[in-house]
């Protein structure tokens, strides 16, 4: 499978992972700002401004409570399938918050966070699924410790606190595509 086309953005909201840390988890999220409103020009959206540290109450008055919040994800997959990368994969993005996976806390230390532009209850687009599948294959090639059983939702690592990617995310479809892709391309992984 070909490497995905990724537009580079440069968020200031990241730091180094702990020394010797192995990237071994992929976390899927969703985001839209304001909730349920989707960008026609992602590079001029509130989500982009949030991750770039440029969200101001003057430009986005309804989102003034988020001004100064330092949060990021490695990538956002927009409704049209475009992928923006905000943080280098080798660095620690600030996407998971208080979290735990397989008995380990601080998931940001060992995970990659991918945001899908969306909400918990609105269907994601075909383009988003295709881009997510392609990006997941790419990440599994780059980071072999990310296996299908180490791909999860934000809701699973922060239960009761987070609900994304939500009921609208088709886990069965996504997992089936990942599993069949790995089975048919084991030499690539």
Helices and strands as residue ranges (DSSP letters): E 6-8, E 14-15, E 25-31, G 42-44, H 46-52, G 61-66, E 75-77, E 83-85, E 92-93, E 100-101, E 104-105, G 107-109, E 111-117, H 126-142, G 148-150, E 151-153, H 154-157, H 171-184, G 186-188
